[in-house]
Amino acid sequence: MMDPDQSSPLDDEFDEIASELWENNAKWWQDGFTRGADPEYEEQIIPLLVEQLAGSRSVLDIGTGEGQLSRLALTVAGVESVVGIDPTWEQIFEARNRAPRISYLKAEAATLPFADGSFDTVIACLVFEHIADLTGAISEVSRVLQENGCFLFFLNHPLLQTPNSGWIDDHIIGEQYWRIGKYLEEERSVEEVEKDIYIPFIHRPLHTYLNTLCDNSLFLTHIEEPPPPKGFLDKAPEYYDAASIPRLLFLRLKKIQF
Ligand SMILES: C[S@@+](CC[C@H](N)C(=O)[O-])C[C@H]1O[C@@H](n2cnc3c(N)ncnc32)[C@H](O)[C@@H]1O
């Protein structure tokens, strides 16, 4: 694991490293996590998103990647318009190839190129754990949402998927348990997620997310911590012992201005 300047990491520096890594690894994401390749999307994220999009009409998908959730949103009854944004050119090009009818723009979460109140629904799926400017990005989500609009927010579970967390099978003391890393410390890292694939991550405790959301008029109305789905466990049998430890956190938030 590399660690880009942990003592006083500047958002801009981290973003520069991150954007280069996302450009270099866009194909890894497209091949491994889209078009049916990934059981967590197929069995968990996609069905949950379809359910949560009931009643939505105008949708923004932040960090759309190659656009799989934007394409999905457009198939949900009642959804009339979908826009996807992503700062990675390699993702935007592929998103446009895969669905020329959808509008995809190169943009990043903390500077959204839309007027106030443009959408009734914003989606962000496995994106905010890669964004340095959390406050800027959340305040933009709130700004572009209409009053009573909803934010469908998917994260790698920030408590249980902390850096250095994992299943421990300690034969000496005869105990098995899930180790949690340094949960309260915000940590920026570049992780080798598989051979030669480096991805930037930012760990933050849950209260940082929730307080930033509340500070921006986004209030929790629903939460899910689903167990890892069967298809994932079949591909990662070492996780069977830890099958009661969620990998995903889903939050539904409503914009309410008092
Ligand atoms: C793990 S992929 C998820 C893609 C998509 N949301 C999905 O679920 O298929 C993370 C995406 O976040 C994008 N991303 C990284 N930094 C971002 C930022 N500051 N603003 C918006 N998107 C960002 C990356 O380019 C990448 O496409």
The ligand as an SDF file (V2000), in Angstrom:
LIG
                    3D

 27 29  0  0  0  0  0  0  0  0999 V2000
  -16.0050    2.5100   -8.0990 C   0  0  0  0  0  0  0  0  0  0  0  0
  -16.4030    3.4520   -9.5120 S   0  0  0  0  0  0  0  0  0  0  0  0
  -18.1960    3.4570   -9.4270 C   0  0  0  0  0  0  0  0  0  0  0  0
  -18.8580    3.7700  -10.7530 C   0  0  0  0  0  0  0  0  0  0  0  0
  -20.3870    3.7810  -10.7370 C   0  0  0  0  0  0  0  0  0  0  0  0
  -20.9250    4.6590   -9.7200 N   0  0  0  0  0  0  0  0  0  0  0  0
  -20.9590    2.4030  -10.5650 C   0  0  0  0  0  0  0  0  0  0  0  0
  -21.5060    2.1310   -9.4880 O   0  0  0  0  0  0  0  0  0  0  0  0
  -20.8160    1.5940  -11.4920 O   0  0  0  0  0  0  0  0  0  0  0  0
  -15.9920    5.0820   -8.9140 C   0  0  0  0  0  0  0  0  0  0  0  0
  -16.1440    6.1980   -9.9580 C   0  0  0  0  0  0  0  0  0  0  0  0
  -15.9990    7.4420   -9.2620 O   0  0  0  0  0  0  0  0  0  0  0  0
  -15.3940    8.3590  -10.1480 C   0  0  0  0  0  0  0  0  0  0  0  0
  -14.8410    9.4700   -9.3600 N   0  0  0  0  0  0  0  0  0  0  0  0
  -13.6210    9.5560   -8.7610 C   0  0  0  0  0  0  0  0  0  0  0  0
  -13.4670   10.7700   -8.2080 N   0  0  0  0  0  0  0  0  0  0  0  0
  -14.6100   11.4630   -8.4290 C   0  0  0  0  0  0  0  0  0  0  0  0
  -15.0500   12.7850   -8.1240 C   0  0  0  0  0  0  0  0  0  0  0  0
  -14.2640   13.6420   -7.4420 N   0  0  0  0  0  0  0  0  0  0  0  0
  -16.2790   13.1610   -8.5360 N   0  0  0  0  0  0  0  0  0  0  0  0
  -17.0800   12.3010   -9.2080 C   0  0  0  0  0  0  0  0  0  0  0  0
  -16.7060   11.0430   -9.5420 N   0  0  0  0  0  0  0  0  0  0  0  0
  -15.4890   10.6310   -9.1650 C   0  0  0  0  0  0  0  0  0  0  0  0
  -14.3350    7.5030  -10.8610 C   0  0  0  0  0  0  0  0  0  0  0  0
  -13.9050    8.1040  -12.0670 O   0  0  0  0  0  0  0  0  0  0  0  0
  -15.1000    6.2000  -11.0750 C   0  0  0  0  0  0  0  0  0  0  0  0
  -15.7330    6.1820  -12.3300 O   0  0  0  0  0  0  0  0  0  0  0  0
  1  2  1  0
  2  3  1  0
  2 10  1  0
  3  4  1  0
  4  5  1  0
  5  6  1  0
  5  7  1  0
  7  8  2  0
  7  9  1  0
 10 11  1  0
 11 12  1  0
 11 26  1  0
 12 13  1  0
 13 14  1  0
 13 24  1  0
 14 15  1  0
 14 23  1  0
 15 16  2  0
 16 17  1  0
 17 18  1  0
 17 23  2  0
 18 19  1  0
 18 20  2  0
 20 21  1  0
 21 22  2  0
 22 23  1  0
 24 25  1  0
 24 26  1  0
 26 27  1  0
M  CHG  2   2   1   9  -1
M  END
$$$$
